[in-house]
């Protein structure tokens, strides 16, 4: 392992090599300075035990981002969006929105999505009628956009801009952003909100099935008559797309790339397809789609032997925690049968991802059916990473497919 001076680490000023492989840096921080003081007075945390505790104690560690985001975003559409969405709020807004969304993502509702998901994946595989494809553009990114589009019942002809809007908005969450990223993010929020106003007006006039249409559920509110404000409604629709799109795209892409990098594990999964559920959990642990989270202390606390004042910002490094040797044996080895595997890719506690089981189902169907169809797929060039610290994934994964093997549904 290359020695890394942990005192120099600042997520707002990263070396280019970090984006290729951040894990040696994370390990150096974990072993040498697990509660690392950053130049701006906030802290960067890398231990599993610390993150697990913080996620579960919402009274001490707050998710409200108004203090953190005001200097970064000012009075802008990005500020309004990111301080109104589910993920960056605690009770009562978080509780109200989460309960409404969860009502459409029950285990039964998710199970009922499986046949349509299999059909979607098979259509994408059928469309790969050429020797070389891009697993991100042609496959991984198309799946969650369709799934979330269906949940919100966005007309198919109107789904074209959704991925670009999502990428622009989420790119602005990086620790440091350029003026161009800021401008594109604000434009995306404004355009998305304008689009949603029309969609919401139409849905108010023509409600969908509340058992499956999340937008209809959000409009109707809760059984006790509690309803979201117009801004809360619009921005949480954006959140649903962003949360379900980027991380699931990365999960599928990362998983298929890991199978190329670990041929023994790839053969293991191909020979024993029943491993797919534990394989997806290991992809989530090994290359967490979402690498960073944030909290703010509500009172003075002690972490890692350091006294931290009330109001301090904390960056939670999920990617590091999920490779913590204190929690995982041989953490830098991909083990598709790893058990137990209590990773934090979906966080923990009250903020655990409300759509995690839908993401799991999407990834299980996508990876298993692709591998069964193209067991000999191979790299066809250099993969291109997104080069972002918060969301770890690829923008391009060129592969040759090899001969296709017919796969039966079931």
Residue pairs with C-beta under 8 A, 6 or more apart in sequence:
1 24
1 27
1 28
2 24
3 28
4 24
4 25
4 28
6 28
6 29
6 32
6 33
6 36
7 33
9 25
9 29
9 36
9 38
9 44
10 38
10 39
11 38
11 44
11 175
11 176
11 292
11 315
11 389
12 38
12 40
12 175
12 176
13 176
14 389
16 387
18 25
18 389
19 385
19 387
19 388
19 389
20 385
22 291
22 319
22 389
22 392
23 319
23 320
23 323
23 332
26 46
26 317
26 319
26 320
26 323
27 320
27 323
29 36
29 44
29 46
29 317
29 320
30 46
30 47
30 320
30 324
34 45
34 46
34 47
34 50
34 304
35 43
35 44
35 45
35 50
35 303
35 304
35 305
35 306
35 308
36 43
36 44
36 45
36 46
37 43
37 306
38 44
38 315
40 313
41 312
41 313
42 312
42 313
42 314
42 315
43 303
43 306
43 308
43 312
43 313
43 314
43 315
44 315
44 317
45 51
45 54
45 303
45 304
45 314
45 315
45 316
45 317
46 317
46 320
46 321
46 324
47 304
47 320
47 321
47 324
47 326
48 321
48 322
48 324
48 326
48 327
48 328
48 344
49 324
49 326
49 327
50 303
50 304
50 321
51 293
51 316
51 317
51 318
51 321
51 344
51 348
52 321
52 344
52 348
54 60
54 61
54 295
54 314
54 316
55 61
55 316
55 344
55 347
55 348
55 349
55 351
55 352
56 348
56 349
56 350
57 349
58 90
58 91
58 349
58 350
58 351
59 298
60 297
60 298
60 299
60 301
61 295
61 296
61 297
61 298
61 314
62 90
62 295
62 296
62 297
62 298
63 87
63 88
63 89
63 90
63 94
63 294
63 295
63 351
64 83
64 88
64 89
64 90
64 296
65 82
65 83
65 88
65 294
66 83
67 296
67 311
67 313
68 294
68 296
68 313
69 78
69 79
69 82
69 83
69 88
70 79
72 177
73 79
73 82
73 172
73 182
76 182
76 186
77 185
77 186
77 189
77 190
77 193
78 169
78 172
78 182
78 185
78 186
78 189
80 189
80 231
80 235
81 169
81 189
81 235
81 238
81 239
82 88
82 172
82 173
83 89
84 93
84 231
84 232
84 235
84 236
85 235
85 236
85 238
85 239
85 242
86 93
86 94
86 97
86 98
86 101
86 236
86 239
86 243
86 354
87 239
87 243
87 351
89 97
90 350
91 350
93 232
94 350
94 351
95 350
96 222
96 226
96 228
97 218
97 228
97 232
97 236
98 354
99 222
100 214
100 217
100 218
100 221
100 222
100 228
101 214
101 217
101 218
101 236
101 240
101 354
101 355
102 354
103 210
103 217
104 151
104 210
104 211
104 212
104 213
104 214
104 217
105 354
105 355
105 357
105 358
107 357
109 211
109 212
110 357
110 358
110 361
113 147
113 358
113 361
114 361
114 365
115 409
116 150
117 143
117 147
117 361
117 362
117 365
118 365
118 369
118 409
120 143
120 146
120 147
121 143
121 365
121 366
121 369
121 370
122 369
122 407
122 409
124 138
124 139
124 142
124 143
125 139
125 369
125 370
125 373
125 374
125 404
127 138
128 138
128 139
128 401
131 400
131 401
132 380
132 398
132 399
132 400
132 401
133 139
133 398
133 399
133 401
134 396
134 397
134 398
134 399
135 252
135 253
135 256
135 257
135 394
135 397
135 398
135 399
136 249
136 253
136 393
136 394
136 395
136 396
136 397
137 396
139 252
139 366
139 370
140 249
140 250
140 252
140 253
140 256
140 366
140 397
141 163
141 245
141 249
141 253
143 248
143 249
143 252
143 362
143 366
144 244
144 245
144 248
144 249
144 359
144 362
145 159
145 162
145 163
145 241
145 245
146 159
147 244
147 248
147 358
147 362
148 162
148 240
148 241
148 244
148 245
149 156
149 159
149 162
151 212
151 213
151 214
151 240
151 244
152 199
152 213
152 214
152 215
152 237
152 240
152 241
153 203
153 208
153 213
153 215
153 216
154 162
154 199
158 195
158 199
161 191
161 192
161 195
162 241
162 245
163 245
164 188
165 188
165 191
165 192
165 238
165 241
166 188
166 241
166 242
166 245
166 246
167 246
168 181
168 184
168 185
168 187
168 188
169 185
169 188
169 189
169 192
169 238
169 242
170 242
170 246
170 390
170 391
171 177
171 181
171 184
171 185
171 388
172 181
172 182
172 184
172 185
172 186
173 390
173 391
174 181
174 388
174 389
174 390
175 292
175 315
175 389
175 390
177 185
189 238
192 238
193 234
193 235
193 238
196 234
196 237
196 238
197 234
199 215
199 237
200 215
200 219
200 233
200 234
200 237
203 213
203 215
203 216
203 219
204 219
207 213
207 216
207 219
207 220
208 215
208 216
209 216
210 216
210 217
210 220
214 240
215 237
218 228
218 233
218 236
218 237
219 227
219 233
220 227
221 227
221 228
228 236
240 355
243 353
243 355
244 355
244 358
244 359
246 289
246 391
246 393
247 289
247 290
247 359
247 391
248 289
248 359
248 362
248 363
249 393
250 287
250 289
250 386
250 391
250 392
250 393
250 394
251 280
251 283
251 284
251 289
251 359
251 362
251 363
252 362
252 363
252 366
252 367
253 393
253 394
253 397
254 283
254 287
254 289
254 392
254 393
254 394
255 279
255 280
255 283
255 287
255 363
255 367
256 367
256 370
256 371
256 377
256 397
256 399
257 383
257 394
257 397
258 265
258 283
258 286
258 287
258 334
259 265
259 266
259 269
259 367
259 371
260 266
260 377
260 378
260 379
260 399
261 334
262 334
265 279
265 334
265 335
265 336
266 371
268 275
268 336
268 337
269 275
269 276
269 279
269 336
269 371
270 371
270 372
270 375
273 368
273 372
275 336
275 337
276 364
276 367
276 368
277 360
277 364
278 336
278 337
278 338
278 339
278 341
279 336
279 367
280 360
280 363
280 364
280 367
281 338
281 341
281 343
282 334
282 335
282 336
282 338
282 341
283 363
283 367
284 322
284 343
284 345
284 346
285 322
285 323
285 328
285 338
285 341
285 343
285 345
286 322
286 323
286 334
287 319
287 392
288 318
288 319
288 322
288 343
288 344
288 345
288 392
289 345
289 391
289 392
289 393
290 318
290 345
290 390
290 391
290 392
291 317
291 318
291 319
291 389
291 390
291 391
291 392
292 315
292 316
292 317
292 318
292 319
292 389
292 390
293 315
293 316
293 318
293 347
294 313
294 314
294 315
294 316
295 313
295 314
295 316
296 311
296 312
296 313
296 314
297 308
297 309
297 310
297 311
297 312
297 314
298 310
298 311
299 310
300 307
300 308
300 309
300 310
301 307
301 308
302 308
308 314
318 344
318 345
318 347
319 392
321 327
321 344
322 328
322 331
322 343
322 344
322 345
323 331
323 332
324 331
325 331
327 342
328 338
328 341
346 352
346 353
346 356
346 359
347 353
353 359
369 407
370 377
371 377
372 405
372 407
373 404
373 405
373 406
373 407
374 401
374 402
374 403
374 404
374 405
375 402
375 405
376 401
376 402
376 403
377 399
377 400
377 401
377 402
378 399
378 400
378 402
379 398
379 399
379 400
380 398
380 399
380 400
381 398
383 394
383 396
383 397
383 398
384 394
384 395
384 396
384 397
385 392
385 393
385 394
385 395
386 392
386 393
386 394
386 395
